[in-house]
């Protein structure tokens, strides 16, 4: 691994080596149709994309946005673009309106490629919007195949592509993924969790996320593993798919495990060949039941954001832990939990101006020391410099240093095992997605005539993540909740839509008009704690309904589906 990092090997070059070893082996399988691409097939399609990209006039360093649902074509597109130095920007296909425009704009994309299912893709202010190349184009390697194959081995640009993250504040940011980072993430997953070249990985995670495109597809491109791609997660079909394709490895987020456990016992769950489950967010309350019911031999839990330099891996299956760091040799992997201000999450300092390390059992912000000359320790940041600088703190471990600030609060035990505690700042996690409260507040306020809106996450017993709740300044009178929901559905992806609404005379603000959320978060959605009207988005009924004492009890006891 270190040899490839040191030699600055590109992902297309490493993929070419994989193809040479496994030309006829299945590389990607599209579950919806059963279509199988061998490694040679995938390589030929990548070459065709490289040729097609040059025909569009794109050159090394250009950025092209991809707005597509999960499909093997997505892999051919970004990898083929990378062969000629063009950088893909993976756009979340659930985004709408301003959020979509923002993501395309911040990447500096010259063009956007979208599928026929993304009919809104040409309303983002770009002068060039292209429908996905047809299959004939992708199969047409012409006489230029060898030319682009050679070129793929000597791409000089370090950037591979951009994956968006909500960050801790504001709109989504375009995280830079360089070739060495892609290799590092995929390689650590392969070696740490005991994966094998003969494995078959089942992924229903979106390919616009690093979990799907790097941790999942990366095993295919770099280690010759077959990957089965499902367009969208289905709890009822999950184990049927695994049996059908003889899958030995599955990818998950915590929500997926809970959804699977909520399903009735199905015959296929006893006949699968799954050996390893790789992912993040598997809570201790679900962990053991998941492993026992579905006979999973090994859980590969990890922690890490696309851009972070402080990833963690749980290599020995410690229940509930997202990773480990030695307390005996802490400098070997220079990460640390440091104390923060409880309400603001600002880093606390000692008398010398350095950050204060946390003791075992004490929650703290995870930070990672930055070393720009070490590809494994540097922080590549985001497409815009301002966003990058906001994630860097100085004088953290020692005077004059710099560190990446994760924005996440973790706890370490006496042995060095780390446990995720909370996502700080203006972000919470729901249904496997990071939800930016700042972004949702802006959308809702615009829909409601620019009234004050506070958006925050509230915990619901037995449910991973936090459900979105919006406190809306509403002076009185009637509000058409059906019309409100209709507009929200057009403006926000499903995971960002408020599960709970709270109508109140005014929203608490500071002297500088910053919205205060602490009290609102503490009160949650319990109707007895406030005289304000609280509503719940009942997905089964298709609308918001008032939260009564009885409905509150049903939600808390898990009798109502969220």
Secondary structure, 3 states (H helix, E strand, C coil): CHHHHHCCCCHHHHHHHHHHHCCCCEEEEECCCCEEEEHHHHHHHHHHHHHHHHHCCCCCCCEEEEECCCCHHHHHHHHHHHHCCCEEEECCCCCCHHHHHHHHHHHCCCEEEECCCCHHHHCCCCCCEEECCCHHHHHCCCCCHHHHHHHHCCCCCCEEEEEEECCCCCCCEEEEEEHHHHHHHHHHHHHHCCCCCCCEEEECCCCCCHHHHHHHHHHHHHHCCEEEECCCCCCCCHHHHHHHCCCCEEEEEHHHHHHHHHCCCCHHHHCCCCCEEEEECCCHHHHHHHHHHHCCCEEEEEECCCCCCCCEECCCCCCCCCEECCCCCHHHHCEEEECECCCCCCECECCCCCECECCCCCCEEEEEECCCCCCCCCCCCECCHHHHHHCEEECCCCCCCEEEEEEEEEEECCCCEEEEEEECCCEEEECCEEEEHHHHHHHHHHHCCCCCEEEEEECCCCCCCCEEEEEEECCCCCCCHHHHHHHHHHHCCHHHCCCEEEEECCCCECCCCCECCHHHHHHCCCHHHCCCEEEEEECCCCEEEECCHHHHHHHHCCCCCC
